[in-house]
Amino acid sequence: MKALFKRELRALFSGWGGWGFLALATGAAGIAVFIVNILGGAPSFAENTLYLALAMALGSGLCCMRAFPGERASNTERLLYTLPLRTRDIVLGKLLSRLIPVLLSGVLLALYPLGLSLAFPQTSLSLGLSSVAAVTALGMLLMSAALFCSACSRTAAGAFASFALLTLASWAAPYAAMRAEALTVVSPLMIALMTALVVLLVYILCSDWLVSFIAAALAEAPVLLLHLRGEDARVLEAFNALLKRLSVFEPLSAFVNGIFDVGTIAGYLTVAALFACLTGLAIAARRRGEGRHEHVAARGKALPLTVFGAQAGQRRGGGQVGPGQGQTQHGHDPQAQLRGAARLPPQGRVSLGHEGPGPAHGHAHVPHQQDVVHQTFGALAGHTDHEA
């Protein structure tokens, strides 16, 4: 995980990803302070909380849009999924590296209420710092959600678009809840839309239509049962409560009104951890798909590789080659070498360990897991800067 974390952090700050996030956060704070606090005469930095949240959302989408699609664009996705790394290590390496800009922006944003309290003694420093803490926690949630959208998308534009739709839905959820309060009956169209949404979300996580439809049936069974029993009011009440919970921007109004809500910050961190788990599920499903692809490709190429190994042995030996000699002469296995090359990017081979023959038996030395990961990411650091 350390090698992946260092590689992602280097890619973020060698390109525009990390610096762009810091520029958006601090630039939006500076403009808001000048307009709202200095020109408008607002007494507290907390008045700018919603504007900072929108800047965090935009920066998170830009920072994570190439997290996983960039691996495919640089032909390193299959290598990443076939390395001896656990799914948890991949998620933590990419997520923690992207939380560094969020934490740095929180430190920089704390300078604004401090400066306002020095320039205007009537300004509340504690209230401004509490709003900075809430925005930082929200930024961690948004970064985790953006990484999840990147793991579920095949292109950078698709990742940014899906995260933008998710953010827009969260922003509009309170207004949709107010409109839903006027409903008195659950319509068949509402049930169909809820079923389609559950199917889509589960398919994104597991890439299995059968499991998606089973999950949708289990989720919609209580809704249908209550609808048939004529208890639509209970369904609508639960639906309105769910819509209100989906909004991650609405709880910031408590900080704007001068209330420090610890539950809101804890909720942000909990949802961020939930999105990290969902990202792990999405990556695990994609790794299983890559494993099935590798298995099918290996079975399809077994016979041609055997013939190729025998012909290569004849060219080296200048005559007939006994059984097995074409494959293991000098401690090398052409089939294993070609299968390894198929997983690596076309720019060049990456050495995964010492491949020379051993001192006693002439067999290839098997590298340690950490040596494989560190050597691979060290070699790829120069040409896989997918954040640039």
Secondary structure, 3 states (H helix, E strand, C coil): CHHHHHHHHHHHHHCCHHHHHHHHHHHHHHHHHHHHHHHCCCCCHHHHHHHHHHHHHHHHHHHHCCCCHHHHHCCCHHHHHHCCCCHHHHHHHHHHHHHHHHHHHHHHHCHHHHHHHHHCCCCCHHHHHHHHHHHHHHHHHHHHHHHHHHHCCCCHHHHHHHHHHHHHHHHHHHHHHHHHCCCCCCCHHHHHHHHHHHHHHHHHHHCCHHHHHHHHHHHHHHHHHHHHCCCHHHHHHHHHHHHHHHCCCHHHHHHHCCCCCHHHHHHHHHHHHHHHHHHHHHHHHHHHHHHHHHHHHHHHCHHHHHHHHHHHHHHHHCCCCCCCHHHHHHHCCHHHHHHHHHHCCCCCCCCCCCCCECCCCCCECCCCHHHHHHHHHHHHCCCCCCCC
